[in-house]
Amino acid sequence: MMPPRLRKLILTTHIATSVGWLGAVLAYLALDVTAAFGTDVAAVRGAYTGMDVLVRFAIVPLAGASLVVGLVNALGTPWGLLRHYWVLVKLVLTVAATVVLLVESRTVRSLTETALDDADPRLLPATLPHSIGGATVLVIATVLSVYKPRGLTGYGWRRTRPTASAS
């Protein structure tokens, strides 16, 4: 287990990267709504450019940092990585969101390049389902972090059993 000061530093870093990721996704969602429903060509073109910048320089780095720091946090604290269902669900959600994000980032880059051409960017498809889904997944992970629903995994029960019988 980590010493208390290091544990607090890791936890603070995890919270900051996770909240930053959520905030960047919400900013992306605002731009995505502009790209999907905007009527001004320049605004839609700018929205696609902003989406690309957010994905490349904020969302992807924050997602990676949140995943790595979250793993370190789970492995270095009594919560563990596989002991509690809420931690396991958060891990699955985070990994799935990161994989979808990495795949979708190529689509965003392609749409941005097309939007910067002479073509009308208002005719391009929006990525709203992905941005709404990503924001929803991150809110669910946040709720799990705050409420920490009870429930040990099978592994968690086996890990606590010797401790319970010894006392």
C-alpha positions in Angstrom: 0.0 0.0 0.0 1.1 3.6 -0.7 2.0 6.0 2.1 -0.8 8.5 2.9 0.9 11.5 1.2 1.6 9.6 -2.0 -1.9 8.1 -2.0 -3.5 11.6 -1.7 -1.3 12.9 -4.5 -2.3 10.0 -6.7 -6.0 10.4 -5.8 -5.8 14.1 -6.5 -4.2 13.5 -9.9 -6.8 10.9 -10.7 -9.6 13.3 -9.8 -8.0 16.1 -11.8 -7.5 14.1 -14.9 -10.9 12.5 -14.8 -12.8 15.7 -14.2 -10.6 17.3 -16.9 -11.5 14.5 -19.3 -15.2 15.0 -18.6 -15.0 18.8 -19.0 -13.1 18.4 -22.3 -15.8 16.0 -23.5 -18.5 18.4 -22.6 -16.7 21.2 -24.5 -16.4 18.8 -27.5 -20.2 18.1 -27.2 -20.9 21.8 -27.5 -18.8 22.0 -30.6 -20.4 18.8 -31.9 -23.9 20.4 -31.5 -22.7 23.4 -33.5 -21.3 21.1 -36.2 -24.5 19.1 -36.4 -27.1 22.0 -36.3 -25.1 25.1 -37.2 -26.3 27.1 -40.2 -23.2 29.3 -40.6 -20.5 27.7 -42.7 -17.7 29.4 -40.9 -19.0 28.4 -37.5 -19.4 24.8 -38.5 -15.9 24.7 -40.1 -14.6 26.3 -36.8 -16.5 23.7 -34.7 -14.8 20.8 -36.6 -11.4 22.4 -36.1 -12.1 22.9 -32.4 -13.2 19.3 -32.1 -10.0 18.1 -33.6 -7.9 20.3 -31.3 -9.8 19.1 -28.2 -9.5 15.5 -29.2 -5.8 15.5 -30.0 -4.6 17.8 -27.2 -7.0 17.4 -24.3 -9.4 14.5 -24.5 -6.9 11.7 -25.6 -4.1 12.8 -23.2 -6.6 13.2 -20.3 -8.2 9.8 -21.0 -4.8 8.1 -21.1 -3.7 9.9 -17.9 -6.9 9.1 -16.1 -6.7 5.4 -17.0 -3.0 5.1 -16.0 -3.4 7.1 -12.8 -6.6 5.2 -11.9 -4.8 1.9 -12.3 -2.0 3.1 -10.0 -4.6 4.4 -7.5 -6.5 1.1 -7.5 -3.4 -1.0 -7.1 -1.9 1.1 -4.4 -5.0 1.4 -2.1 -7.2 -1.0 -0.1 -9.9 -0.7 -2.8 -7.8 -2.8 -5.1 -8.5 -3.3 -8.8 -10.6 -6.5 -8.8 -12.0 -6.5 -5.2 -15.1 -4.3 -5.6 -17.6 -4.3 -8.4 -17.7 -0.5 -8.7 -13.9 -0.4 -9.3 -14.1 -3.1 -11.9 -17.1 -1.5 -13.7 -15.2 1.8 -13.7 -12.2 0.1 -15.2 -14.3 -1.5 -17.9 -16.1 1.7 -18.7 -12.8 3.7 -18.8 -11.0 1.2 -21.1 -14.1 0.9 -23.4 -14.4 4.7 -23.5 -10.7 5.1 -24.3 -10.8 2.5 -27.1 -13.8 4.1 -28.7 -12.2 7.5 -28.3 -9.0 6.4 -30.1 -11.0 4.9 -32.9 -13.3 7.9 -33.1 -10.3 10.3 -33.1 -9.4 9.2 -36.6 -13.0 10.0 -37.8 -12.8 13.5 -36.2 -9.4 14.1 -37.9 -10.9 13.0 -41.3 -14.0 15.2 -40.8 -11.8 18.2 -39.9 -9.7 17.8 -43.0 -12.9 17.5 -45.1 -14.4 20.5 -43.4 -11.4 22.6 -44.2 -11.7 21.8 -47.9 -13.9 24.0 -50.1 -16.9 21.7 -49.5 -19.8 22.8 -47.4 -19.0 21.4 -43.9 -22.7 21.5 -43.0 -23.1 18.4 -45.1 -20.7 16.3 -43.0 -22.0 13.8 -40.4 -21.8 14.9 -36.8 -20.3 12.7 -34.1 -23.1 13.4 -31.6 -23.9 9.8 -30.7 -20.2 9.3 -29.7 -19.9 12.5 -27.8 -23.2 12.0 -25.9 -22.3 8.4 -25.2 -18.8 9.4 -24.0 -20.2 12.1 -21.7 -22.7 9.6 -20.3 -20.1 6.9 -19.6 -17.9 9.5 -17.8 -20.8 10.7 -15.7 -21.6 7.1 -14.7 -18.0 6.5 -13.7 -18.1 9.7 -11.7 -21.3 8.6 -9.9 -19.6 5.2 -9.1 -16.6 7.0 -7.6 -18.8 9.1 -5.3 -21.4 6.5 -4.2 -19.2 3.4 -4.3 -22.0 0.8 -4.3 -21.3 -2.1 -2.1 -20.5 -5.5 -3.4 -17.3 -7.5 -3.5 -16.3 -9.6 -6.5 -15.6 -13.3 -6.0 -11.9 -12.4 -5.8 -12.7 -9.7 -3.2 -14.6 -12.2 -1.0 -11.7 -14.7 -1.2 -9.3 -11.9 -0.2 -11.3 -10.9 2.8 -12.2 -14.4 4.0 -8.9 -15.2 5.7 -8.9 -11.8 7.4 -12.4 -12.3 8.7 -11.7 -15.8 10.1 -8.4 -14.7 11.7 -10.2 -12.1 13.8 
